Amino acid sequence: MVERVTIDHVGHRGDGVSLTTGDAVYVPYTLRGETVEVDHVAGHHPDRRKLLAVDVASPERVEPFCPHFGICGGCAIQHWAAEPYHAWKRNIVVETLAQAGIECEVTPLLDAHGVGRRRVTLHGRFGTHDVLKVGFSAASSHDVIPIHRCPILDPALEGALDAAWALAEPLTSKMAVTKPLDIQVTATANGLDVDLRGSGPLPTPMVTALSRVAEQHRLARLTRHGELVLERLPPTVTMGRAEVTLPPGSFLQATIAGEVTLAALVAERVGKAKDVLDLFCGVGPFALRLAEKARLTAYDNDAGAIAALAKAARTPGLKPIKAEPRDLFRRPLVPPELRDFDAVVFDPPRQGAQAQALKLAASKVPVVIAVSCNAATFARDARLLIDGGYEIESVVPVDQFRHTPHVELVAKFTR
């Protein structure tokens, strides 16, 4: 049923929110003040609508730069001018903190898109008539939109899409039509690092075929669910003065500019601390830089990441880094273990670090620096620290995931 509605505001997920019917309905790719024609979305929640036409456009609307925008589900916002978009993204943080009863300064949004995303996950699926499609998932769907070029990718990912198509072809030809194939690609100093997910076991002829593709497309390494298939060169990235050899499928900040920006904000807030604890440390984007001036202890539940950090920690000129695997969700560091640190940095996954935040709140650590990619779980964990006696200084929102509702945060807590 076609409806005509007016958009009241843009919600936290990037969809326009209309209150025309009395109940909130959500319309993607719309802006405040616009009058639009919409239709119900079959098979989706009744408050979702599909945009059919913009009858009255906002003066803040701009032309999207990607021909796939609105079809591909990778970007939620390319149709909004920069200044109101920045204000909206900062306001997500302001409103989320307010809902948790936290009052503090929220600085202007820092853009950290840089030259673009250095890692990407592509999907290979068969469409109608058994035609292979490689690309990104459609908006609010598991359908795959075939992609041969993506303008938000780092130039270092040049060739990633061609390589993904070439890898998907032999794999999907041996698989059931509905079998999902995910191709995770990371740009490294020595070329593309590719990890395949969902391919099933690889017989010897398939490994031979994939090895030929890897050579043709000059992949640094090819793995399947983290198991080595082929390595031409070690996939390395630079962090500070250290060179890190990435474990298969390892987590990295989405952009180089994002990593550098977050690390600089963390270092500024660590200040002159001599003994620093880095929790959820990953392969060491903070620890390896902080170790230029301070002694580091680092924990993460990913043993591969810890091994990569321990190896990189031997870089000349760095102070000692003690790196150990530990499940910080099940075994958070307790106050006696936290006693000797001048500062603690924690950068958990999207679910936050509730268990660890409770132990930090009960500790006497003078400085705690929180880094987060989820404003809601950050606010929950920040509330625990504040209730434990910490004072929160300004929160810095960082826009690493431009064109999406995702926002990174850095904040300093003191007691």
N, C-alpha and C positions, 0 to 999 in steps of 0.2 A: 504494500500500500504506500503510494507516494505521499509525502508530507512536505510542508514548507515550514521551516523553523528558523529562529534567530539564535545565533550563538552568543551565550552570555560571557564565557571566558574559556581559556585553554586550561585543561586539567593537568594534573601532575604526570600523566602518561603521554601527554602531547596531543590528545584528542580535544576538539572543541566540545564544550558542554552546553547543551541547550536546555532551558527551563520552560520553553514555550508551552509544553503540555502539562506543566505542573510538576512532573517527575523529571529527574535528570536523564537525558539521553546523550550518548556520546557519538560524535561524528568526526572521524579522522580527517586530517588535511583541511581543517577549517580554523578560522580566527575570530576573535572577539568582535561582535558587532555585525558579522556577516549574516545575510539572509540566504538560506540554501535549500535546495530540494534534496530530500533524502528518501531512502527506502529501507524497509526492514531487511535484516540479513538472515537468510534461512539457516537454521541450525545453530545460531548464535544466541547469546543472552538477549532477552527482550529489550534491554536498554541500549543495544548497539544499533547503529544505523550506517548505511552505505551512502556516501556522497554521490549524488547524481549531477548536480549543477550548482554553481555559485551565482545566485541572482544579483546580490548586492555584495561587492567585494570590499574588504577592508583596505584602507589606504596603506596598511602595513604589509599587504600581500606582495610578494615578489615572485618572479618566474623561477621555478625549480631548474637546477643546472643539469640534472640527470634525466635521461629519457625514460628510465625505469621507475622514477619516483611515483608513488601511488599504486604501483603494481608489486614491485619488490618490497619485502617487509623490512629491509635493512635500515632505512631512514624513516623517521616519523615526521621530521620537520626540515623541509628545504624551501618552504613557501612563505617564510616569515623573515622580515627585515632583521638585520643583525641586532640593532639596539633594543627593540622590544623583546626579541628572543633572549638576549643576555639577561634582561631584567626578569623575565619569566623564570629562567633557570635559577637565578639567584633566589627568587622568591620561593621556589620549591623548598630550599633549605630553610629560609626564614619561617615559613609556615609549619614545616615539620618540627623545627625546634620549639616553636610556640606551642604546638600541640603537646609537647613533652614538658611544658612549663619552663623552658630554658630561655633566659634572656641574655643575649650577648651581641656584640657587633658581628655582623656578617659583611665581609669586605666585598667589593665588586668582583664579579666573576673573572677568573683568569683563563684566557683561551690557551689550550695546550694541544690543539689539533696538529700543529706543525705541518709537516709535509704529508701527513695522512697515516692511516692504519698500517701497522707492520705485520699484523697477523689477521688471518681470516679463516673461517670455516665454510667450505662450499659443500653442497649436497649433490649427489648424483642419483637420479631416479629415472625410471621409464615412464613416459607419458602415454597418451593415446597412440594406438597403432605401433606400440613398442618402440617409440622414438625416444632416444636418450636425451635427458635434459640435465645440464650441470649449471648450478648457479646458487641463488639464495632462495629461502622460503618466501612465498607470497605473504602479504600482510594478513595476519589472523588466519593462516592456512598452512597445511603441510605440502601444498603444491609447490613445485620448484619452478622459479622463473629463470629461464636460460639467460646467462650473462656471459658476455665476451669482454666486457670492459667495465670497470668500476672507478669513478672519478675520485672517490675518497680514499683510495689506497696509496700508500707510500710508493714512490717510484721504484724502491727496492723490491717490490712485489711484482715488478714487470715480468710477465711470462707465467705468473701463478695460475691465471685462468686457463691459458693454453695447456699448461702442465696438468691441471685438474681434469680437463676434458680428455687428454691423452691417457691418463691413468684410469679414468672411469670407464673408458670404452672396453678394454679387455676384462675388467672386473665385473661390470654389469652384464656382459654377454654370458657369463657363467652363473649368474645369480638369478633367483626368482624375481619376477617383475616387481614385487612389492618390497623386496629387501632394501633397506636404507643403506646408503653409503655416504659417509662423511669424510671430507678431505680437509684436514687442518694444515694450513700453510703459514710458516713464519719466515720473515725475511731475516737473514743473518749476513755476517760479513763475507761468508764463503758461498753464498747462494741460498736457495730455498730449502727449508727443512720441512718435510712433509710427513704427517702421521695419518694413516688410514684407519678409519673406525667402521666396523660393521661389515667388513669384507668376508668374514669367515676365514678358515684356514686356507693357506696359499700353497697349492701343489707346485712341484718343481717347475713345470712348464710355465705356470703363471708368474713365478718369481723371475724366471728368465725374461718373460715379456715385459714385466714391470722394470726390470733392470735396464732393458733397452730404452724404455721411456725415460727413466731417470738420467741416463747418459745423454739422450737426445735433448732433454730440457735442462741439462746441467744442474740437477738437484744436488745439494750438498749431502743430504741424507734422506732415506726413505725408510719409514718404520710402519709397522702394523700393530696397533694397540700397544705401542712402546717397544715392540720387538724389532730388532734390526733386520731389515731386508737388504739394504745397500748403503754404504757410506763412501762417497767420493772424497769429501773433505769434512773436517769437524765443523759443525755449525756453531759459530762463536758470535758473541756480541760483546761490546765494550761497556763496562760500568766503571766510571771514574777512570783510574789508571789501570784497572784490572781487565783481563780478557776472560770471559766466562764461556765454557763449552756447555751448551744447553743439553739437559736431559731430554729424551723424547717426549713430545707433547707438553713441554713445560709451560708454565704461566709466565707471561711477560705483560707489562703495561702495554696498552693497545698502541700507543704512539711513543716515539723516542722523546718528543717534546713533553709528553705527559710524565714519563719517567723522570726526566731531568727536572721538570718543574716541581714535582712532588718531592724529589730528593733534596732540592734546594730549600724548599719550605721546611722540611724535616731538619736539615742541618742547621738552619737559622734558629730553629726553636730548641734544638739540643744545646746550642751555644758552646760553652767551654767544659761541658761535662766530660769527665775522664773515663768513667766506666758506664757503658751504655748497653742496654738489653734490647735486642731487636726480635720481636715476637711475630710469628707468621712471616718469616724473613724471606721466603722463596729462595731464589738463586742469589740474592744479595744486593738488590738495587740501592738499598739504604746502607746496609752494613759495609759494603765495599767502599763506599764514599766516606762514611763516618770514620772508618778505620784509618783514614789519613791523619786523624787527630786524636782519636780515642780508642781505648780497648773495647772490644765488642764481644758479647755473648749472643748467639743467635739460635733460635729454635723454629722448627717447622715440622709438620707431620709428613711432608714429602721427603722421603729418604734420598731420592734422586737429586732433588734440589739442594739438599744439605751437602751431598757429596760434591756437587758442582761448585757450591760456595766454598767448601773446605779447600778444594783444589785451587780456586782463584785467590783464596786468602794468602797463598804463598807468594803473591806478587811482591817484589821488593818495594820497600818504602811504606808498607802498611803495618800498623800496629797489630798485635795478636787478635785473631778472631777465633773464638771457640764456637764451633757450629755442631749442633747435635739434633737428631730427629726426636720429636716429641709431639704427641697428640694433645694440643692445648685445649681442645674441647673436653676431653675426658680427664686430662691431667694438667690443669692450669698451674702455673707457678704460684706457690703460696707465699704469704708475707715473709716467712724466714728466708726463703730463697731470693726474695726481692730486696732484701735489706741492704745489700752492699752496692746497689746501683744508683748512680746520680740521675739517670734518666732512662725511661722506658719508652720505646716506640712500638706500637702495634698496628698492623695493617691486615685485618682479617678478611676472609671472603665475604660475600654479600650477606650471609646470615649473621655477621657480626661476631662478637666475642663475649657473650654474656657471662659465661663461667669465669673467664679470665678477668673481665672488668670487675666482677665481685671481689676477686682476690686483690686486684690493684687498689680497689676502694678501701680495703682493710689494711693496706700497706702504708709505709712511711716514705715511699719514693717521692722525692721533691718535685720531679717534673715527669709528666706523662704526655706523650704526643700521640694522638690518634689520627690514623689515616683510614678513610673509608670510601667505598664505592656505593654506599646505600644510605641515604639520609635517614631513613626510618630506623634501621638498626643502630646507626651511629647515635641518634637521639636517645634510644633506649640505653645504650652503654654509657653515654655521657651522663645521663640522669643518675646512673648508679655511682659514677665517680663523684658527681656533685653531692649526692646524698651522703657519700663517704667522707666529705670534707674538702674536696678539691674545688678550686675556682677555675672557671673556664675563661680563657682569653678569647680573642677574636677567632671566628671560624672563616677559613678561606675556601670558597668553592672553586673548583677547577674543572674546566670543560674540555676533557680529553675525548669524550664521545660526542663530538659535534653532530648536529642533526638528529639527536636522540634525546629522550628525557633523562638519560643517565648523567649523574654529576658526582665528581669526587670531592672529598672534603679533607682538610687538614686543620687540626685544632690542638692547642696546648692547654694542659691542665697543670696547676701548681698548688702546692700546700705549704 
